[in-house]
Amino acid sequence: MNDAAMHVLRVTDLSGVLANALLGGVLARARGFDLVGFAVLAVVSGLGGGIIRYILLQKGTPVALVDHTYVLTALVGAAIAFLVPIRGRVWERSFPVLDALALGCWAAAGAQKAMSLGLEWPAAIALGAITAAGGGVVRDVLLRQVPAVFGGNTLYVTPALLAAGTMVLFHAAGQVTAGLLVATGVGAGLTLLSHHQGWRLPAPPAWSGPVRLGRPRPAGTARDEG
């Protein structure tokens, strides 16, 4: 990549860190956490997806651990959420935008980093989606709630996959800088559109009878009593 593409990639990556860290801080405020809770949720939300990506790539130490800018950016998001009472109509309107931008930024950055290391397009698309959603999954687990990406919400992973796929196409065409911008727009735009339109993936058909778990009982075996 040329210097312009590297600069855009870094800005894209840090923008995703800040947006997700801010979202983590807002959830910490909703739970009544103290300053440590704000910092932990912000760092997990802001850096979790990228760290998971680096662990899967096995290409050295995660950049968030060697470049202090990433941790500082996450802590800035925590500080903003801690000091500013983010609520009301302004937040209700800005929250989906921040969430969508974070998803688009990280899906694009994750896919590009995978492609730059020589991985094939299926792995790059998967790592783009993991980068976008990984931090949120870890954050939800820490909060002891079912991760939002598992369903019951508007589209989230699907826009991340499409954004990562867009980045792969631009990378193959040798247009990395334009690809980072377009892929971010694709991911953010589709996420916002699905939020406003209420788009969801279809649920599985309901079972007509009860679901029985465990091994079937052999014929003629008496049922234990007592």
C-alpha positions in Angstrom: 0.0 0.0 0.0 1.1 3.5 -0.6 1.4 6.2 2.1 -2.1 7.6 1.3 -3.7 4.2 1.7 -1.8 3.6 4.9 -3.0 6.9 6.3 -6.6 6.3 5.4 -6.4 2.8 6.9 -5.1 4.2 10.2 -7.7 6.9 10.4 -10.4 4.3 9.5 -9.2 2.0 12.2 -9.0 4.7 14.9 -12.4 6.0 14.0 -13.8 2.6 14.6 -12.0 2.4 18.0 -13.4 5.8 19.1 -16.9 5.1 18.0 -17.1 1.6 19.7 -15.3 2.8 22.8 -17.9 5.6 23.1 -20.7 3.0 22.8 -19.1 0.9 25.5 -18.9 3.9 27.8 -22.6 4.7 27.2 -23.5 1.1 28.2 -21.3 1.5 31.3 -23.3 4.6 32.3 -26.6 2.8 31.8 -25.3 0.0 34.2 -24.1 2.6 36.8 -20.5 1.5 36.6 -17.6 3.4 38.1 -14.6 4.9 36.2 -12.9 1.5 35.9 -16.0 0.0 34.5 -16.2 2.7 31.9 -12.5 2.2 30.9 -12.9 -1.6 30.7 -16.0 -1.6 28.6 -14.6 1.1 26.3 -11.3 -0.7 25.8 -13.1 -4.1 25.2 -15.6 -2.5 22.8 -13.0 -0.4 21.0 -10.1 -2.9 20.7 -11.7 -6.4 21.1 -12.5 -7.0 17.5 -9.0 -6.0 16.3 -7.2 -8.1 18.9 -9.3 -11.1 18.0 -8.4 -10.6 14.3 -4.7 -10.4 15.1 -4.9 -13.6 17.3 -6.5 -15.4 14.3 -3.9 -14.1 11.9 -1.0 -15.0 14.2 1.2 -12.3 12.6 2.7 -10.8 15.6 1.6 -8.7 18.6 -1.8 -6.9 18.1 -1.2 -3.4 17.0 -3.3 -2.1 19.9 -0.7 -3.4 22.3 2.3 -1.8 20.6 0.8 1.5 19.4 -0.4 3.5 22.4 -2.6 5.6 20.2 -5.2 2.8 20.1 -5.6 2.5 23.8 -5.5 6.3 24.3 -8.3 6.6 21.7 -10.4 4.0 23.5 -9.9 5.8 26.8 -10.9 9.1 25.2 -14.2 7.5 24.2 -14.6 6.3 27.8 -13.8 9.8 29.2 -16.3 11.4 26.9 -19.0 9.0 28.0 -18.1 9.4 31.6 -18.0 13.2 31.6 -20.8 14.0 29.2 -24.4 12.9 30.1 -25.2 11.4 26.7 -28.9 10.9 26.5 -32.1 12.3 25.0 -33.2 12.8 21.4 -29.7 13.8 20.2 -28.2 10.6 21.5 -31.1 8.5 20.1 -30.3 10.0 16.7 -26.6 9.8 16.9 -26.2 6.4 18.4 -27.2 4.5 15.2 -24.9 6.7 13.1 -21.9 6.0 15.4 -22.6 2.3 15.5 -23.0 2.1 11.7 -19.8 4.1 11.1 -17.8 1.9 13.5 -19.1 -1.2 11.8 -18.2 0.1 8.3 -14.8 1.3 9.4 -13.7 -2.0 11.0 -15.2 -4.3 8.4 -13.2 -2.4 5.7 -10.0 -2.2 7.8 -10.2 -5.8 8.9 -10.6 -7.1 5.3 -7.8 -4.9 4.0 -5.4 -6.1 6.7 -6.2 -9.7 5.9 -5.7 -9.1 2.2 -2.4 -7.3 2.7 -1.1 -10.4 4.5 -1.9 -12.5 1.5 -5.0 -14.3 2.7 -7.7 -15.3 0.2 -11.0 -13.4 -0.1 -13.1 -15.8 2.0 -10.8 -15.4 5.0 -10.6 -11.6 4.4 -14.4 -11.2 4.4 -14.7 -13.3 7.5 -12.0 -11.4 9.4 -13.6 -8.1 8.3 -16.9 -9.2 9.9 -15.1 -10.5 13.0 -13.2 -7.2 13.4 -16.5 -5.3 13.1 -18.5 -7.4 15.6 -15.9 -9.1 17.8 -15.6 -6.3 20.4 -19.4 -6.0 20.8 -19.7 -9.7 21.4 -17.0 -9.7 24.1 -18.7 -6.6 25.7 -22.1 -8.3 25.7 -20.6 -11.4 27.3 -19.1 -9.2 30.1 -22.5 -7.7 30.6 -24.0 -11.2 30.9 -26.4 -10.7 28.0 -26.9 -12.5 24.7 -24.7 -10.9 22.1 -26.8 -8.7 19.8 -25.3 -10.2 16.7 -27.0 -13.5 17.4 -30.3 -12.3 16.2 -33.5 -10.5 17.1 -32.2 -7.2 15.9 -31.8 -5.3 12.6 -29.1 -6.4 10.2 -25.5 -6.0 11.6 -23.3 -8.8 10.5 -24.7 -8.9 7.0 -23.7 -5.2 6.3 -20.2 -6.1 7.7 -19.9 -9.0 5.4 -20.9 -6.9 2.4 -18.6 -4.1 3.4 -15.7 -6.5 3.7 -16.6 -8.0 0.3 -16.6 -4.5 -1.2 -13.1 -3.9 0.3 -11.9 -7.2 -1.2 -13.1 -6.2 -4.7 -11.4 -2.8 -4.5 -8.2 -4.4 -3.2 -8.2 -6.8 -6.2 -8.5 -3.8 -8.5 -5.6 -2.1 -6.8 -7.7 0.8 -5.4 -7.1 0.4 -1.7 -7.6 4.0 -0.7 -10.9 4.3 -2.5 -11.9 0.9 -1.3 -11.5 1.9 2.4 -13.8 4.8 1.9 -16.4 3.1 -0.3 -16.5 -0.1 1.9 -17.0 2.0 5.0 -19.8 3.8 3.3 -21.4 0.5 2.2 -21.3 -1.0 5.7 -22.5 2.2 7.5 -25.2 2.9 4.9 -26.6 -0.6 4.9 -26.6 -0.7 8.7 -28.5 2.6 9.0 -30.9 1.6 6.3 -31.7 -1.7 8.0 -32.2 0.2 11.3 -34.7 2.7 9.8 -36.5 0.1 7.7 -36.5 -2.6 10.4 -34.8 -5.2 8.2 -34.0 -8.5 9.9 -32.9 -11.9 8.8 -35.7 -14.5 8.7 -36.2 -16.6 11.8 -36.3 -20.4 11.6 -39.7 -22.1 11.2 -41.3 -23.1 14.5 -41.3 -26.8 15.4 -44.6 -28.5 15.2 -43.9 -30.6 18.3 -41.7 -30.5 21.5 -38.0 -30.8 21.1 -36.5 -33.8 22.9 -32.9 -33.7 23.9 -30.7 -36.6 24.9 -30.2 -40.2 23.7 -33.3 -42.1 22.7 -34.4 -44.8 25.2 -34.1 -48.4 23.9 -37.4 -50.1 23.3 -38.7 -52.1 26.3 -36.5 -50.2 28.8 -38.4 -49.4 32.0 -38.4 -45.8 33.1 -36.7 -45.1 36.4 -38.9 -44.1 39.2 -38.2 -42.1 42.3 
